[in-house]
Amino acid sequence: MSARRVFIDTNVLGYLLSDDERKARVTDSLLRAKEATRLTSTQVVGEFVNFARKKTPLSWGDMRIYIETFREACDIECVTIDDQIAAVAIAERYRFSWFDSLIVATALRLGADKLYSEDLQHGQQIGPMQIQNPFIT
């Protein structure tokens, strides 16, 4: 059996900045997990920085530390024009938002078998990939 490939969505990473200690611990555990290849995209990193700058008093230096942490923990891939074309079909079929569709398209291209997200339907199967809310116990 091949190693699992898991894609981590922005809304999960955002809990690193949360007062919700349980969700922050779960997110930290996902970033440290050795049994899976952790994936994310430049889109997710950009969304995280945008969210963090709006919701917290963190400095640009702090943002750099988070970005470097994500780079060490995950394989971070750029969104491609093919991802954007695939995202249109995903948005049409599943009625997801544009940015959620783009995350799904990128995760599928990268061969993720799980997409950790709090925004999408837990347990939903999209092709070979399952959406999982990591905070559901």
Secondary structure, 3 states (H helix, E strand, C coil): CCCEEEEECHHHHHHHHCCCHHHHHHHHHHHHCCCEEEEEEHHHHHHHHHHHHHHCCCCHHHHHHHHHHHHHHCEEECCCHHHHHHHHHHHHHHCCCHHHHHHHHHHHHCCCCEEECCCCCCCCEECCEEEECCCCC
